[in-house]
Amino acid sequence: MNNKKLSHIFTIGFALFAMFFGAGNLLLPPLIGVKVGSEFLIAIIAFGLSGILLPFTGILAVTQSGDSFNDLGNKVHNKVGVIVGTIIMICIGPLIAIPRTAATTFEVGLKPFFPDLGALLPCILFFVITFALSIRPSKIVDVIGNYLTPILLVLLVALIVLGILNPEAATQTTKLNFADSFTFAFIEGYQTLDVMASVIFAGIIIKAAKDKGYHQTKQKSQVVIYSGIIAVVSLLFVYGGLIYLGATSGISNPEIKRSELLITISHNILGKYGLIAIALAMGFACLTTAIALTTAFGVFFQKIFNNKISYVLLVTICCLVSLFLSVFGVDAIINFAYPPLAFVYPITITIVLYVLIFSGKIKQKEPYIGALIGSVLISTCSVLNILGVLPESILNILNKIPLFSYDLGWILPSLIGFVIGLLISKNKN
């Protein structure tokens, strides 16, 4: 592998890491460490499986299927890519994820320094920068991979390495045993929602590889996969380090706010500069994710509308809507976000896993449609339950489905739907 290709792989890999590593990814791991204590190693493995490996399968599934999520959706049905992709893009775009990045940057990165500052002006500045760096989609990977990610990584590595070398306290035994620690950390990783982002980010990464001259399928796949491995290793180091910092923080209150915990840990490790370091890390983590999502929104809907709406106009609309919602604050956005995300997340995972595992041998569409129907039914019931309108009799039945209480009840019904679809396709033949 020549130096030029290696440089391209690292640039794309670091960009992918930064795209995934947003506000929630920085806030989730330390609290896991506090709650699992001495079981931090199994927690790192569990969080890595759901927070890193599953998103990586999203990248692999899109790469295996073509150049975008539409190609992946077409493995199931020619309308699935458009319908599900639109729902995903709106959710992880201007409706939820992008405004949350701006709100989190303000509340964690600025408000501790300027307690009397309102949210509007900082959020306007945040989206002015996001718009300026998103306006040229062909350059977005280079901007993030070459400039923004190194700064973010330096801050995080400094925090983690110093925390490992000088832990505040020894890890303590908590109420969670080995199995409970694994389950808790796995579910927390599931809540990062990076699987949904992965199927959209995959299109950006594949386009970046093609823009750098890797047009042949084998070359393109190789660059994307190696870049994904760079992102996976970086995420594993950062997540593992942050979980360890939480486990050795000396904080035993599991009810502590995530932002307060992160600020306390950084202050204990870096002293008076800790608050500045975590503010910068949060700012860069949120900004890189916002830029990637805004770019993805513009590219996705430009293609959906067959270039009848310009990319610049789409990015402008995305930034304006996100700005409007961001001023409501992180808590309001999270409370609003749960029902739509509870619907679309299992559907996305179903498409990714079944296509990735079976598409090499099973070409008929009926099995994938069956699996999707199973997930849609459970997801719909989950949303109705969240909204409090699901009849208790149906809820009692659903609670008997394995893993339903962990938001993983879609697994068995999707598998049953897949088998039924396979039988139907064989009967047709």
Buried (B, 14 or more C-beta within 10 A) or exposed (E): EEEEBEEBBBBBBBBBBBBBBBBBBBBBBBBBBBBBBBBBBBBBBBBBBBBBEBBBBBBBBBBBBBBBBBBBBBBBBEEBBBEBBBBBBBBBBBBBBBBBBBBBBBBBBBBBEEEEEEBEEBBBBBBEBBBEBBBEBEBBBBBBBBEBBEBBBBBBBBBBEBBBEEBBEEBEEBEBEEEBBBBBBBBBBBBBBBBBBBBBBBBBBBBBBBBBEBEEEEBBBBBBBBBBBBBBEBBBBBBBBBBBBBBBBBBEEBEBEBBEBBBBBBBBBBEEEBBBBBBBBBBBBBBBBBBBBBBBBBBBBBBBEEEEBEBBEBBBBBBEBBBEBBBBBBEBBBEBBEBBBBBBBBBBBBBBBBBBEBBEEBEBBBBBBBBBBBBBBBBEBBBBBBEEEBEEEEEEEBEEBEEBEEBBBBBBBBBBBBBBBBEBBEEEE
